[in-house]
Amino acid sequence: MTRVILFIVLYLLGAYLADQFIHAPGQVALFWPASGLAIGFLIRYGLRWIVPLMVAILLMHILISPVPETFLLFSIASNAIGGSLGAIYVRNKNLPTYISVRSGFVLLRGGIIMAATSALIGTLGLYVSGMIASDMLWPAFAKWGMGDLLGIISVAPTVFLLTTEPSTNPDQPLNGDYARLREKITWSILLFSTYALVFLGGASGSDYALGLSALPIALIIWSAIRFQPVWTAAGITVTILILTSMTGFGMAGFKPPDQLLDAALLLTFLCLISTIPLVLVAANHENRIATRKMIRRATTDSATGLANRTAFEEATREALGRSGLPQTLAYLDLDHFTLVNDTASHAAGDELLQGIASLLVTKLHTGDRLFRIGGDEFALLLLCEGKEAELRCQRILDAIEAFRIGWSSNMISTTASIGMVTLRPGQSEFAALLSQADAACFTAKELGGNRVFISSQTETHSQDRTEAMRWAVRIRDALNQNLFEIDCQTITSLKNPSERGRYFEILLRMRDPMTGQRLLPGYFIPAAERFHLGTQIDRHVVELVLGWMEKHPEAAETVSGCSINLTAASMVDDSFSQFLKTRILTSSFSARKIIFEITETSAVRDLSRAQNLINDMRALGCRFALDDFGTGFCSFNYLRNLDVDYFKIDGSFVRDLQSSSLSTAVIKSITDIAHVLNKKTTAEHCESEALAEILLSLNVDYAQGFGIHEPEPIDEYFSAINTKLAG
């Protein structure tokens, strides 16, 4: 009810102002601001507001502007029908919830519909009631319509913005994105000063005084660039009210237009100076939203909705660079998380990750920040230190240990390890701090996991060295004792499932000599890369694969493609390139069957050297695949520089394919670009026939994952093939 009363009061005030512009019976008001109020409420709150509108019009004619009873019906009908048609048109367009150029022009078209309909009915009423002669129909129609349109353009946007509910759009610009209050106060003072200048210019008797209206227009354009949209809309409303009042009342030497042409020119001018800043503010608002969207996507983890590694680095560097209380960096890594992916599926792993992310959010205190910085790694910036931080980290570990999710009638759980380091502004650098936290977390895992390990700047060097040596010894022992084993996982053609030849990826496993467990790459590859053992492992894998193929020529004949992963270090190691060239040239296994898989990250570390390796191997007949494609921020920028044959679409997009339109669009765009460049695409982590069918519909060439084939040791893989062929 309060809103209805406010609407009626504002409508009557607008009508009273416009009525003062009428100096004789049958005249039409130069400017009708109440029309903007009417269509604004009808669009914002629905057609049920026709009733308050009709009440307001009736009260207007009773209290402010009495008219013949015959015309009263036409007056009510003109506003009610015109406003309804305009509102129906706008509401049927399903406008975006944010300010945009498109929505602005839709509102303008709706306003034109209202103005034209209202003018048609209203002028007909003036004629039928005998208030104007037939020769005045056209001038009355033009003045009525343009006066309504000016009211809509200058008032309706302010109504919309003032009645808008707070946006839940994460990309909505924040107050901090706009100018500060001091600048707005200065702007307001200058704007009202320009009104005084326009008044004084008119009072001087100059025929060009209206040209001073360029001054408030310039200030309104300033607001469109620097301020929130409501400031511009309100500035336009006030400016038009003042300029039309000066003209309509004949103030400061301005004369009301008597001729139709004069009125049309004036109203057109006022409509233009109202519209142009609104277009500018809408375009500027769209740009701000697009910018925030890009920033959010670049700094947000799509799987969990948490801030990502980029945001973590920015926040930590900012905290290190400013003065303030010490904080604690807690580096959290889930224990044996790859076992969840390998035993329950990657979908189960994703579900567990999302659940743990939500759990961690509930454990934050005021001022704490949480980030997902890797596959199963999180970082927390805690506004505390010492014992309090340790206790809070321990509570987090206890909560994770107690956390469970249901999956395929099973309960899935995990534990985590946390490395803690105190963050003291101005006393350390980001790289060193992260290294300490990472090493502390690594030590916690080495000590059995599910624990907190506290790092200090005085002891981390020796601690890091000790842990590095542990991993170095384990990996070198595995190389020396031939504890690395290779599995094969089929990559199948979606378009031609019966395609001849065996196409598969080599997957590395490390046999634990103490337990006999076959460790997956997630256990040792990160450590190998960290301690510069990746190239040695790559050499060993190439020897294992080529050696096996040379010993089994019959099996090698059935191979059409054998994918071997290369680590980042090998891509820029000249000695490895020479080894690879020599080994392939001396092998009986055809180089044309070898496909080396590289990641974008490893390739762009040294783009020229990576391309040299690719060129050397392609000269022998080898092919290349760009692995985990689509996750890099600028993946497409390197396509012309990296001469590869396949794009392996990252599994994160494939897993979300059935629930995410964004994943569908990404996969389709990657596939389309690949085909334009005469490349093939392979989708990783295809875990069901339904996903394979969707991938085929998106024109993806190959698929790989548990839904296609589960990895097998190479002997069993080819033994199974031979059994099937014999059968």
Helices and strands as residue ranges (DSSP letters): H 2-19, H 33-45, G 47-49, H 50-63, H 69-91, H 101-128, G 134-136, H 137-163, G 175-177, H 181-203, G 209-213, H 214-226, H 229-248, G 251-253, H 260-299, H 309-321, E 327-335, H 337-344, H 346-362, E 369-372, E 377-382, H 386-402, E 405-407, E 410-412, E 415-423, H 430-446, E 452-455, H 460-480, E 484-493, E 502-511, E 518-519, H 521-530, H 534-551, H 553-557, E 559-565, H 568-571, H 574-585, G 591-593, E 594-599, H 600-604, H 607-620, E 623-629, G 635-638, E 646-649, H 651-655, H 661-676, E 680-683, H 689-697, E 702-704, E 712-713, H 714-726
